[in-house]
């Protein structure tokens, strides 16, 4: 991933090779219910990863995060990951996440999966997505 893509995803400068502690943070506690994670492959090459984590005390609300390799951005991979995560997230009705203000692709993706409200806050946006009207 380019430095720009890493910044937009993690909202800070992250080295090209993710530290092992960061990888653990992304995949620890995956249980398929409260914390869902998916990796997308083309052949044997991973091109994207998505995760959805229910917020503490709010079983119907979750944070969602999607990362797609630069060469596969703007080709539907992120949308596919989001749709697959949401298909597995029984009873989740709302997404809450923070997105880099210049990450218009992520904001468009979130707007496609439900009714998004975007609230700019400095260099980031707080995004809430109502997904109750989704047809599956």
Steps between C-alpha positions, in 0.01 A plus 500: 500500500616849428577738786182694411284186517652399833439848640139506377433158653681538834475882537871521574832418342545123506815328377473304174546175690243498777651434840400163643314676781279678241420171326401350834273798568327448166428129537506413871165413648338415165206282600269529198228671704628799699814537289486390135796514262532403134794490262440529124732312265559506127662167433735459792567872548313684777362827362276621780395455858189609683394480859189583694500535880182547701523791740506413871151501645339562158442167326322671209785747429843423360818662375601395150842529337603400149845504342560425132834478320556809284486303173151374588347825625202644307420153360230388744719297738423725798127489432511120475683476833249735665204305363646167616573636847148637533349171379674329792419770757163379624298774673745784422285798400750785520864560419712762674852571380757772452631572150774733378328811363678460166401133466205563271505140373428366850225754554340398166530131596328562833226697324435201271436257788244716677393853586816681606536809714845657472619745765836666423726551800837648407684260270255216560129432466280316746274283286179333613323267257143379553477160331146410612354559153742264324367227277705185513 
